[in-house]
Amino acid sequence: MHRTKILLAAWLTIASTGAALAFGAIAVDDYYDEDPSEAGYGIATDYRNAREASIAAMEACKTEPTSECKVVLTFRKCGAYAASRGGYGAAASNTLKQAEQRALRQCRDPDCIVVASDCSSK
């Protein structure tokens, strides 16, 4: 019985650690009337909290030839950023496909494309 409790405690620790590393963020350097394919961005996944993910996304964005990055989304599972010359959208969901579709809908422009998207592996 004691062995079962130890195994259960170990499993719960592993499961909660995996869930705790499920935050992600997307930072972009994008401007109105700019070709969205030229937008700089950084994505970070598998962080303990939204703040750590945001910092990592900003650092990744700033390695691009960009100067004015900003975090547009923090997420738990999957996130996406879509843009056009006239708008943008950012959304989170449980699947990459859903996050991308929601970001495109939020962009509200038929010329929107998905610029950046990813999912946490946990």
N, C-alpha and C positions, 0 to 999 in steps of 0.2 A: 504494500500500500504506500509506504514512504517513497519508494522508487517511482510510483505513478505520479505522486504529487510533484516530485522533482522534475520529471519529464514534462508534466503539464506546465509547471512554472517556466521551464526553459522554452517550451513552445510559445507560450504567451509573450515572453520577452522578445523572441525572434519576430513574432507576428506584429507586436506593437512597434518594434524598431523599423520594420519594413513600412508600416503605415506612417510612421513619423517622418520617413524620408520621401514623402510623396509630393512635396511642394515644387512648383515650377514657376517660372516668370518669363515674360518676353519684354525686351526693351527695344525701342526703335529710334532711328534718326530719320524721320520722314517729313516732308514738307508738302503743303498744298501746292498743286500744279506740278509736282515732281513725278517723273515716271516711277511707278512703284517698284519696278525691277531694280532701280538704283538705290533704294532705301537701304540704309545700314541697319543691322539688327543683331541682337544677341539673345540666345535662349539658354536657360538654365533649368535643369530638372533634378529631381531626387535630393532635395534639400530638406532639412528638419523643419523649417518654417518659411513663411512668405518673405520675411525680411532678408534672410540669407539667400533665398532664390533671387530676389530683386537685386541684391548687391552683385551676385554672380552674373546675372543677365546684363547689368550695366557694364561690368568689366568686359564681358564678351563683346558687347556692342561697341565699346570704345576701342577695341582692337581693330575694328573696321576703320576705313578712312573717314570717320565721322567725328563730329564734335558736340552735338547737342542731343544725346540719347536721353530717352525718358522711358520709364516703365509704363507699359500700356495695359498689362494684364498679369495677375498672379493667379495660379490655378492649382488644383489638387490632383487631377488625373491628366487631362490633355488640354492644350490651349492652342489658339490660332490667331493670327493677325492677317487681315486682308486689307488691301488698299487699291485706290485708283488715283487719278490726278485730282479728283474732286472730293474724295471721302475716304473713310477707313472704318473698320469694324474689328473688334476683338472679342473673343468668346471662349468659354471653357465648356467642357463636357466630359463624359465618361469614355468616349472614343474619339480618335483623331478625325474620322470622317464627320462626325456630328459637330465637333468644334470648328472645323473648317467651314461647314455649311452654315453654321450660326454666324461666324465672322463675316462671311460673304453676304448674308441677309442683313446684318447690321450695317454694312457698308452702303447699302442702298444705291448702288451704281452698277449698271450692267457691265461696266468695264473693270470691275474689281477683280483682283487676283489674290490668291493666298501668297503672302510674302514669307511668312514664317509659321511653322507649326511643329509641335512635338508632344510627346507624352512621357510622363514619369514611368520608370520601369517597375515601380513597386505597386 
